[in-house]
Amino acid sequence: MATTTPVGTLYRGGEGMWTWVLHRITGVGVFFFLFVHVLDTALVRVSPEAYDIVIATYKTPIVALLEVGLVGAVLFHALNGLRVIAVDFWSKGPRFQRQMTWGIAAVWLVVMVPGAYYMLMHSIEAMFGSTP
Amino acid sequence: MSAPSIETPRSLSRRNAQRSNFELYSWLFMRVSGIVLVFLVLGHLFIMNFLDGGVQRINFAFVAGRWASPFWQVWDLTMLWLAMLHGTNGMRTIINDYAERDQTRFWLKMVLYVSSAFIILLGTLVIFTFDPNLG
């Protein structure tokens, strides 16, 4: 626990504050993507060609990297949201909130390391791989 | 080290102001919709980004194949509505926290509500009126 003089701010630092900050940032980011994503999907009502052209940008290496970021943001938001619910509704939630924070960090890493590799595999092959 | 003095959170002049349980229901909605969205959104991301070559296999025909099934239509419709309402309510909280002027707060929320309503209606229309034989 950070021991700072409690003057000028209510936020004392520590894991709880940073998960709160990250929860807001990832929430806003995912929300803006959701707007874009409904708009791009709406192109299926325009024409198959229009939809396929826009979806092709999702398959480029740079956007693939952004997709890894999106999945990472959603996964953090989901895990931390479950932690918040546990703190609110589970009688022992507040006592174990810090352990749960490190728990979700571990789960996030275990999913994201192979996940990122798998999502970028096609881009890596397209850029560096040799096709027989 | 003395504790900082914290002012009473509700000023006396507003004590008789009308109260409603809206914020309680909004708080509860975030948790209930959040639990449902964990399954819907993580399932969606897993199918779209990891299964069978991920995003590389997505095109018009792929969408047509999925929305031929009522199961995925209901999945996507539920996900659309819950995610948009969850996200809009989150943005409302953030605007209330950071926009200090009454006018700024009011107009930011108006822009938020109008654009959210547009996206929800557009998405709903697309799912219900999708035509696999288009083009």
Interface residues (C-beta under 8 A of the other chain):
Chain A: T5 P6 V7 R24 G27 V28 V30 F31 L34 F35 V38 L39 T41 A42 V44 R45 S47 P48 E49 Y51 D52 I55 Y58 K59 A64 E67 V71 V74 L75 A78 G81 L82 V84 I85 D88 F89 G115 Y118 M119 H122
Chain B: M1 A3 P4 R31 G34 I35 L37 V38 V41 L42 L45 N49 F50 G53 G54 V55 Q56 I58 N59 F60 A61 V63 A64 L80 A83 M84 G87 T88 G90 M91 I94 S115 I119 L122 G123 L125 V126 T129 F130 D131 L134 G135
